[in-house]
Amino acid sequence: QVQLVESGGGLVPAGGSLRLSCKASRLTFTMAWFRQAPGKEREFVSVVNAEDKNKIYADSVKGRFTIWRNSRQDTIFLQMNNLQPEDTAVYYCAAADIWTIQGGSYQYWGQGTQVTVSS
């Protein structure tokens, strides 16, 4: 079992920044962030592998968000810059033992942290 606890969400104006953290009981091979906006399906945001070298970003966040992991702290981070109202969502941390961006392949999920961007 892997426990994941997200933090760092909040309310920011458009153009602002937030840094999300996900503290894990242990990091797995693949760690990712997903988000779900009201009335929408969950969507992939970003993923990082065990060596913190391979990273993938959704087109909608590329150039604005940065993911990284700190293995000594068993924590992953998501730096979000130039936030826009369409980034408003609950952000979830997820863990998997394979390299994938498919949400259905992630065995472990956090409870989520709310990010709200005002226009």
Secondary structure, 3 states (H helix, E strand, C coil): CCCEEEECCEEEECCCCEEEEEEECCCCCEEEEEEECCCCCCEEEEEECCCCCCEEECCCCCCCEEEEEECCCCEEEEEECCCCHHHCEEEEEEEECCCCCCHHHCCEECCCEEEEEEC
